[in-house]
Amino acid sequence: MKNDHGPRWRPLLLGGCALATLLAALAQPRPARAEEEPKQWEALFFPFPIVGAPPQLEQQVQLFDSWFHGVQGSAHVASAELAYIASPHLGLVGTVPYQVGVSGQPSGFGDASLQLQWLAAGSLELDDMVSAGVQATFPTAQRGLGTGDYFVGPFVYAAQRFWHRLILEGDLTTLLPVAHGESARQITATGLLSVLLTPPRFDYPIYLQAEVDGASYLGGTAALPPLAVRSPAQTVFFAPEVFVGPFSTPISEGTRVAAGYFFNLTGDPVHDRTLTVTVAFDIPNPYGY
């Protein structure tokens, strides 16, 4: 029997590196920071769900490392995201994943994606924000790791903060197949409940989070969830998470670290359990956020 325990430690190693980065930052002697309230609603910050995204624009490099296990084996998945702010209200986000199969799972690149995100509205007084845009995915994946089709569709992200501590976020995305009529239409939704555990404007904000991710597949016989043979089909995942940041490190003034453990509630026994760790590093931009 093939021993696949070694690669299971890979996401834990990234988590250890992320924790080491945080501990090193905490150990640095520096004066307390008296951070000012944002002077423009575009500069509002909301913690991000691991699968979804917050509504604010961010110029950053973000790295994800995941390990999943299910009825068809296990795999380690790493992905890199680059986000660029092109104008005060317009951003671009590109993501490329790569999977290393362990026991029965294939290895190779997954489908790449590109987002065009527009800051639609926000309010300092109400402490909320909405953004919208268009997402496209491309069939860059090796066989068995992607949909095999081009998809494009609109999305909307929204967040509302209460009492400086409780945050509600919601994401909704609709993706339509471009090249193959047998590919199912996809509607994905993410809900996030996040609670700030530390004082507001603390040097190292810590959030405790709960995330729910759902996807519906309609009107097709291809590009379905694993093991599904026809639509409609649906998947639902739940994840407890912890989010730390933004905080200052030698690498970036806006470093964030998050980790979550995803449980498949229905529809995808191939990804029955997934541990994900992510680290993001802000890149300075000329617009003050």
C-alpha positions, 0 to 999 in steps of 0.5 A, a space after each residue: 500500500 502506498 504511503 501518502 502521509 508525507 504530503 499531508 504535512 505540506 499545508 501544515 508546513 505553510 501554516 507553520 511558516 505563516 505562524 512563524 511570520 506572525 510570531 516574528 512580527 509579534 516579537 518585534 519591539 515597536 510602539 503602539 500604533 494609533 491608526 486613524 479611521 479611514 477618511 474615504 469609504 474606498 479605504 474600508 477593510 473587511 476580512 476575507 472569506 477563504 473561498 470568497 472575497 471581500 468587496 474592497 479592492 486590494 493590490 496584493 500577492 496572495 498564496 493558498 495551500 490546501 490539502 483535501 481528502 475524499 472517496 477518490 484519494 487525496 491531493 495537495 493544491 497550491 494557488 497564487 493570486 495577483 491583484 492589481 488596482 488599475 484606478 481608484 475604483 477598478 481592480 484586476 485579479 488573476 489566479 492560477 492553481 496547481 494540484 499534486 495528486 497523492 492517492 488516485 488524484 491527478 497532478 497538474 494545473 487547474 483552470 485559471 481565472 481573471 476578475 474585473 472588479 469595480 467598487 460600486 458603493 460604500 459608506 463610512 457612516 454605515 460601515 459597508 461596501 459593495 463591489 461588482 464585476 465580471 469573472 472569466 475562467 479558462 480551460 488551462 487545466 490538465 485532464 481531470 482537473 478542470 471544466 474543459 470550457 470557458 466560463 464568464 459571468 457577473 459577480 457582486 460582493 457585499 459587506 456590512 460591519 456592526 459595532 466595529 466587531 461583527 461583520 457579515 459578507 456575501 458573494 454571488 457569482 454566475 458563470 455561463 459556458 462559452 464554448 460547449 453547450 453541454 456545460 452546466 451553468 454555475 451559480 456560486 454563493 458564499 456567506 461569511 460571519 466574522 467576529 473581531 476578538 481584539 480591540 478595534 485598530 489593534 496592531 494584530 486584529 484577530 477574527 473568528 469566522 464561519 463560512 458557508 459556500 454553495 454552488 448550483 449547476 444547472 442545465 447541462 451534462 458536463 462541467 459538473 461536480 465530481 461524481 455528478 452525472 446530470 444537472 441540477 446538482 449542488 454542493 455545500 461546504 462549511 468551514 470554521 476559520 481564523 483570520 489575522 490581520 492586517 499587521 506589519 511585517 518586514 515583508 509588507 505593511 498589510 500582511 494577513 494570515 487565515 486558515 480554515 477547515 472545510 467540511 463537505 455537507 452535500 454534493 462533493 464527497 471527493 473533497 470531503 475534508 479540506 484544510 486551507 491556509 492562506 497568506 496575503 501581502 499588500 503591495 503599495 498603491 497610489 490611491 491610499 488603500 
